[in-house]
Amino acid sequence: MTEKISTGIEKLDELTSGGFIEGSFVMLSGEPGSGKTMLSNSFLKEGLNNGENCIYVTFVEPEEKIAEYGRSMDIDYSKYEKQGNFKILDRPVGEEMHVEDLTTEIIDEVNSMNCKRLVIDSLSAWILGFPEGQKKRRLVRTLSRLLDRVNCTWIGIVEHTPKIEEASFEEYLADSVIYMETKFKDNVLKRELKVLKMRGSDHARNAYGYIIDEDGINIGGPK
């Protein structure tokens, strides 16, 4: 029987038939400002509240900003860091980043901490440091397989713009794909969430409207 873990958002658990598959790669795609980071932090918060060890790998924001963002969601990351339950890996993007070394570092940290939830923010930025061709596919596939072996469920955040229509290689490799869309309708900002893919599990097929407020991400009914 496939084990599921809570996403940290009750309605999303419902849409995914009980949450994310344990040990799976979840690609979280959407435009800037769609709530990807908030959803990812909700995912980590759920794990920490359940006593699971978690890691946040950031290429976009500095460690201080991640801690600040956590506080805004009532997550005291510093407390969990002191307890050894949480770690932020703040790494550079571009020429200074050695992709294969970083992949090894992530795996080593996951194993040493017995990490069960991992977020890479963003997978798009990480891939910027990859050589062209098959190597980046191999590294992402290797990372995903090694994390699956230790039952570490991970979210890879991917920046998406409406101009990008064709599927990326990350989407093909991912076990699950969640798309968070923002658009203007009648000059009003609308947000929709879609579960595009969930390998080995049933999931909702409709688009669902959602809002972001002081309580976090609130998902409504189907469109």
Beta strands, then each sheet from edge to edge (+ up, - down):
strand 1: 4-5
strand 2: 20-21
strand 3: 25-30
strand 4: 53-58
strand 5: 86-90
strand 6: 115-121
strand 7: 153-159
strand 8: 176-185
strand 9: 188-198
strand 10: 207-213
strand 11: 216-222
sheet 1: 1+ 2-
sheet 2: 5+ 4+ 6+ 7+ 3+ 8+ 9- 10+ 11-
end
